[in-house]
Structure formats: structure tokens, C-alpha cells
Amino acid sequence: MPAKVLIIPDKFKGTLTAREAATAIAKGWKRHRPDDLLESVPMSDGGDGFGETISEILGARSQIIKTVDAAHRPCRARWWWEPRNKMAIIESAKVIGLSQLPPGKFHPFALDTFGLGAALLAAEAKGARRCLIGIGGSATNDGGFGLARALGWEFRDCNERPITCWTGLKHLASIHPGRKVSINEILVAVDVQNPLLGPTGATRIYGPQKGIRPQDYPVAESSLGRLATVVRQTFGHDFAKEPGTGAAGGLGFGLKCFFNAKLEPGFELFAKYADLPRRLRNADLVITGEGAIDRSSLMGKGVGQLAALCRSLKLSCIGLAGCVKNPALARRRFTQIAALTPDLTTEAKAKAKPAYWLTQLAAVVAEEWVGPKS
């Protein structure tokens, strides 16, 4: 009996985009179930690939700006414009992303979010009424300090001297507002719910993958902590404790308190614009996946959220991955899980030919799947 199969993978980080992963899965599935009706909807919950994914769904047009990356090196970056609804789509990773920098060359203390300001100004100049910003995949840990400075905000110490490096925020005494951005609504897609500070905050949880070492924690935490304190004193609200403010090295915090942005779970934004509820109602099976299905996948990230939604709808959901870190935990969420390593191939071979091996994995799962119940 032919099945209606909805293929909704996220990226396989460092190897395949969400679109490439969807194509590989569909190719493998068709090998053993050629009569099934397949629909592919690549997913992004706010990180790398957010711009392409959402712009494809909405039919937005690509735009190019001149700006600087996280290390203040001149660069050209892409954003997207949907004219009918006057909506701008910005992917932070395209400007200040870790993937834009040579590995290991820059320490996060020397990086900031300044370059993102040009994208926000370009959206404003285009007449944007709404701006969607995906902030995952950043190289920064500055709490949005650089972005605020790009829009004219000033941060001064007790001697009224301007602070120009985010690690100098430990001496922060006052904040002086910059220009307002005339965009009615700024929606920020966050793929995590961490607060700004503390053991589950930006520095300790996500800093290490950007190059922050344990010996750097005191400087980073004291700088962001002082920023949070002065923001609370200035605006009368403790933004730092709110979920998602620790996303992207605190960029979620900066966008919320300096630009009145609204933080929303990235998966919920994707689901809304992809009309996901309707697609799920019409499906017999959902296939999703990402590079690693691990504990973080089940703590707010898109693949885990999709699996939970399918479970609530009593809809089968298969999770494919490069590796599955905790199979027992994953099986609580997914109907079935399958990984490239170690059962199908080695990690080295999987990374060398990711599309080939993902196609093979999808074919194996398709051959074993019994199909929808009549």
C-alpha cells in the first residue's frame, strides 16, 4: 500500500544542508518504495540554513550587503526579502557565524556581533514591517554588545570612557541608547532555552564550541554579568533570566533588551511558516534527521520537537542521524531511529561521502518498513 511520506530533516552539520539531506533520504527511500508519495520540507530551527529554508518556503528574494564578519574582516553577506508582506529574513550565521571563520584562528574574546547591524539597517531601508532573525551558529559570546554598538548604542565605564571590546563590559557603568530601528516586529528564532548566565548559560554551555576555555569563564561571565546588571538598572527588567537569552552567545539577550525583539522557539516559527500542521495531517509517516541525535536534540531543538509533535498525533516518526548518542533516550521520542555509524559505515567514510551513505541508510530503513496500517 503506497504511503504519504513527509521528509523533514535539519542539516547534518558540517556535511549536508537540510535540502541535501532531504534529497538523499528521498533517493534512498524511493529505491525500495517507488510508489510512495514523498514530500520534502527541509527544516531549520534558527541556525545555519535558516535563511535558505524560510526564504524557500515564503518565496523570498536573496539580497547582498557589504559588512564585516565576527572578526571585523570585510565581507559580503546574504539576507532575504519577501516583498508582498514586507518581511526581511536574516540568518546571523551568514554574517557572524563560526563557519565564516578559519578554524582556531580567532579567540571569541576578539569577536563580536557588530557586522549584524548592517543587515538590520538594510532590512529597515527596504521598508520591512517584520524581520525574522535566526541566530544559531554564531561565533560570538558578546551578549549583543557589538550589534548594539553598530546601531549607535554606547557603553561607558565609570570615567565615561567608551567600552569598545565586550570583555571590557566588566567595567560597565552606564548605557546610552542608540537609534531605534523602524521595523514593527522583530522575531528571533532561538533553538535553545538557556538563560544568559550561570551553569546553563551562554558561556559555559555553548562557549566551548566557539573556543572559550574553562580558564576564560570568569572574564566572560563577569563581563556578561555586569552587562545584565546595568541593563536591569537602566530598563528596570531582568532580561538575563528569560529563556533563550543565552542563545548565540547572548545575542538573544541583546536583541530583546536593545531592540525589543521577541524570542520564539525556532521550530515553532518554522512550523508556522511551513504550514506544518496541515502537512502532518496528510502524512502516513514522517522522516526527520540531523548529524547527531543526542540529548540536546530532545531539549528544544527542531528534530526532537518534530518527533514529540508526531507522537502526540500518533504519527510514526523515523529519526535518521550520523550517530545516535543515547539510543534508549531517543527511542522514547522516535518511533524508530537509525544511524550511519557504527552499524552502516565508519565516521570517516560517512563524512567523506555523506549524501551517499545517508541514501544507503534511508534505503535500508525503507526496505524494512512495513508501511501504513490499513
C-alpha positions in Angstrom: 0.0 0.0 0.0 1.6 3.3 -1.1 2.3 5.7 1.8 2.4 9.5 2.0 5.8 10.2 3.4 6.8 13.7 4.7 10.6 14.2 4.8 11.7 17.0 7.2 15.4 16.8 8.1 17.5 19.5 9.6 21.1 20.0 8.4 23.8 17.3 9.1 26.2 19.9 10.4 29.4 20.3 8.5 28.4 17.8 5.8 24.9 18.3 4.4 22.4 21.1 4.3 18.8 20.3 5.1 17.9 20.4 1.4 20.8 18.0 0.5 19.8 15.7 3.4 16.2 15.6 2.2 17.3 14.8 -1.4 19.5 11.9 -0.2 16.7 10.5 2.1 14.1 10.7 -0.7 16.5 9.0 -3.2 17.2 6.1 -0.8 13.5 5.7 0.1 12.4 5.5 -3.5 14.8 2.7 -4.1 12.6 0.2 -2.2 9.3 2.0 -2.1 8.9 3.7 -5.5 5.2 4.1 -5.3 5.2 6.1 -2.1 4.2 9.8 -2.4 7.1 11.8 -1.0 7.1 15.5 0.1 10.3 17.2 1.2 10.3 20.2 3.5 13.8 21.0 4.8 13.8 22.3 8.3 15.8 24.9 10.3 15.1 25.9 13.9 17.2 29.1 13.7 20.8 28.0 13.0 22.8 27.5 9.8 20.5 27.2 6.9 17.6 29.2 8.4 17.7 31.9 5.7 17.6 29.5 2.8 15.0 27.3 4.4 12.5 30.0 5.4 13.1 32.0 2.2 12.3 29.0 0.1 9.0 28.4 1.9 8.0 32.1 1.6 9.4 32.7 -1.8 11.7 35.5 -0.6 14.4 37.0 -2.8 18.1 37.0 -2.0 19.8 40.3 -1.2 23.5 41.1 -0.7 25.1 43.6 1.7 28.7 44.7 2.5 29.5 44.3 6.1 32.1 42.7 8.4 32.3 39.2 9.9 32.7 38.4 13.6 36.4 39.3 13.4 35.6 42.6 11.6 37.0 41.4 8.3 35.2 42.9 5.3 32.7 40.5 3.8 29.6 40.2 1.6 26.6 38.6 3.3 23.2 37.4 2.2 19.8 38.1 3.6 16.3 37.7 2.1 13.3 39.9 1.2 9.7 38.9 0.8 8.0 42.0 -0.8 4.4 41.0 -0.5 4.4 41.0 3.3 7.4 43.4 3.5 9.3 40.7 5.5 13.1 40.5 6.0 14.8 37.2 6.8 18.3 37.4 8.4 20.5 34.4 9.2 23.1 35.5 11.7 25.4 32.6 10.7 25.8 34.2 7.3 27.4 37.2 8.9 28.9 36.4 12.2 28.8 32.6 12.0 31.5 30.3 13.2 31.5 28.7 9.7 32.7 32.1 8.3 36.0 32.0 10.2 39.1 29.9 9.7 39.1 27.2 12.4 41.0 28.1 15.6 42.4 31.4 14.3 40.3 33.8 16.4 39.5 33.7 20.1 35.9 34.6 21.0 37.2 37.5 23.1 38.2 39.2 19.8 34.9 38.6 18.1 31.6 40.4 18.3 28.2 40.8 16.6 28.9 44.3 15.1 28.5 43.1 11.5 24.9 42.1 12.0 24.0 45.7 12.3 24.3 46.2 8.5 21.7 43.5 7.8 19.3 45.1 10.3 19.8 48.5 8.7 19.3 47.0 5.2 16.0 45.5 6.2 14.9 48.8 7.6 15.9 50.7 4.5 13.9 48.2 2.4 10.8 49.1 4.4 10.5 45.9 6.4 7.5 45.6 8.7 8.6 42.3 10.1 12.0 40.8 10.4 12.8 37.1 11.2 16.3 36.5 12.6 17.8 33.1 13.0 20.6 33.4 15.5 22.1 29.9 15.8 25.6 29.1 14.6 27.2 32.3 15.8 31.0 32.6 16.6 30.3 35.2 19.3 29.7 35.4 23.0 29.2 39.2 23.4 25.5 39.4 24.6 24.6 41.5 21.5 27.1 44.2 22.5 28.6 44.6 19.0 25.2 44.8 17.3 24.1 47.5 19.7 27.2 49.5 19.0 26.6 49.2 15.3 23.3 51.0 15.8 24.9 53.8 17.9 24.5 52.4 21.5 27.3 53.5 23.8 28.7 51.6 26.7 30.8 53.6 29.2 32.9 52.9 32.3 32.8 54.9 35.5 35.1 57.5 33.9 32.8 58.0 31.0 35.2 56.2 28.6 33.6 54.2 25.9 34.0 50.4 26.0 34.9 49.0 22.6 35.5 45.3 23.4 32.9 43.1 25.0 35.3 41.8 27.7 35.6 45.3 28.9 32.0 45.2 30.0 33.1 44.1 33.4 33.9 47.8 34.0 30.5 48.9 32.6 28.9 51.8 34.5 26.3 53.3 32.0 24.4 52.5 28.8 23.4 55.3 26.4 20.8 54.3 23.8 21.4 54.5 20.1 19.0 54.8 17.2 15.7 53.0 17.1 15.0 50.6 14.2 11.7 51.3 12.5 10.7 47.7 12.0 7.3 46.9 13.6 8.2 43.4 14.7 11.5 41.6 15.1 11.1 37.9 15.7 14.1 35.9 16.8 14.3 32.2 16.2 16.1 30.5 19.1 16.9 26.8 19.1 17.7 26.7 22.9 16.0 28.0 26.0 19.1 28.7 28.1 19.3 31.9 30.2 22.2 34.4 29.7 24.3 33.5 32.8 25.2 30.7 35.1 25.9 27.0 34.7 23.4 26.6 31.9 24.1 30.0 30.4 25.7 31.1 27.1 29.4 30.9 28.2 29.5 27.5 29.9 27.2 25.6 27.6 28.0 26.9 24.2 31.2 28.9 24.7 33.5 25.8 24.4 32.4 25.0 20.9 33.4 28.5 19.9 36.8 28.4 21.6 36.1 29.6 25.1 38.2 27.6 27.6 37.4 26.9 31.2 40.1 29.5 32.3 38.2 32.1 30.2 34.9 31.6 32.0 35.5 34.2 34.8 36.2 37.0 32.3 33.3 36.1 30.1 30.8 35.6 32.9 31.8 38.7 34.8 31.5 40.8 31.5 28.1 39.5 30.6 27.0 39.6 34.3 27.9 43.2 34.6 26.1 44.0 31.3 23.0 42.2 32.7 23.2 44.2 35.9 23.4 47.6 34.2 20.7 46.7 31.8 18.4 45.8 34.7 19.2 49.1 36.4 18.7 51.0 33.2 15.5 49.4 31.9 14.0 48.1 35.2 13.7 44.5 34.0 15.9 41.4 34.4 16.1 40.1 30.9 19.0 37.8 31.6 16.9 35.2 33.3 14.4 34.8 30.5 14.5 31.6 28.4 16.5 32.0 25.2 18.5 35.0 26.2 21.6 32.8 26.3 21.2 31.7 22.7 24.0 32.5 20.3 26.4 33.8 23.0 23.7 36.1 24.4 22.7 37.6 21.1 19.1 36.7 22.1 19.6 38.8 25.2 20.9 41.8 23.2 18.1 41.7 20.6 15.5 41.5 23.3 16.7 44.3 25.5 18.2 46.7 23.0 15.8 46.2 20.1 12.6 45.0 21.8 12.7 41.7 19.8 10.5 38.8 20.6 12.3 35.4 21.2 10.4 32.4 19.8 11.4 28.7 19.6 12.8 28.3 16.1 10.8 25.1 15.5 7.6 26.9 16.2 8.4 29.6 13.7 9.3 27.0 11.1 6.2 25.0 11.8 4.0 28.2 11.4 5.5 29.3 8.1 5.8 25.8 6.6 2.1 25.1 7.5 3.3 22.0 9.3 0.0 21.0 11.0 -1.7 20.6 7.6 1.2 18.6 6.1 1.3 16.3 9.1 -2.5 15.6 8.9 -2.0 14.4 5.4 1.0 12.1 6.1 1.3 8.4 7.0 5.0 8.7 8.0 7.5 11.4 8.9 11.2 11.0 8.4 13.5 13.5 10.0 17.2 13.6 11.0 20.3 15.6 11.7 24.0 15.0 12.2 23.8 13.7 15.8 20.6 12.8 17.6 21.6 13.4 21.2 20.3 14.9 24.5 20.2 18.4 23.0 18.0 17.1 20.2 15.4 16.3 22.8 15.7 19.6 24.7 14.0 22.1 22.3 15.8 21.5 19.0 13.8 21.1 15.9 14.2 17.3 15.2 13.2 16.4 18.8 10.3 18.8 18.7 9.0 17.4 15.5 9.2 13.8 16.9 7.3 14.9 20.0 4.6 16.5 17.9 4.3 13.3 15.8 4.0 11.3 18.9 1.2 13.5 20.2 -0.6 12.9 16.8 0.1 9.2 16.9 2.0 9.6 13.7 5.1 7.4 13.0 8.3 9.3 13.0 11.7 7.9 12.0 14.9 9.7 13.0 18.0 9.3 10.8 21.4 10.5 12.0 25.1 10.4 11.5 25.2 9.0 15.1 22.8 8.5 18.0 24.4 9.3 21.3 21.8 7.8 23.6 19.6 5.3 21.7 17.4 4.4 24.7 16.6 8.1 25.3 15.9 8.7 21.6 13.5 5.8 21.4 11.2 7.5 23.9 10.6 10.2 21.3 11.0 8.5 17.9 9.1 5.5 16.5 12.4 4.3 15.0 16.0 5.5 14.9 18.8 4.6 12.6 22.4 5.9 12.3 25.2 5.8 9.8 27.7 4.9 12.4 28.7 2.5 13.7 26.3 0.0 12.1 26.4 1.1 8.4 29.8 2.6 8.0 32.7 4.4 9.8 32.7 8.0 10.8 35.5 8.8 8.3 33.6 7.3 5.4 30.3 8.9 6.4 31.9 12.4 6.5 33.7 11.8 3.2 30.6 10.8 1.3 27.6 11.9 3.5 25.0 12.0 0.8 25.9 8.5 -0.5 25.7 7.0 3.0 22.5 8.8 4.0 20.9 7.5 0.8 22.0 4.0 1.8 20.6 4.4 5.3 17.3 5.6 4.0 17.1 2.6 1.6 17.8 0.1 4.4 15.0 1.7 6.6 12.6 1.7 3.6 13.2 -1.9 2.9 12.3 -2.8 6.5 9.3 -0.5 7.0 6.0 -2.3 6.8 4.0 0.6 5.5 0.9 2.3 6.8 -1.8 0.4 8.6 -5.0 0.0 6.5 
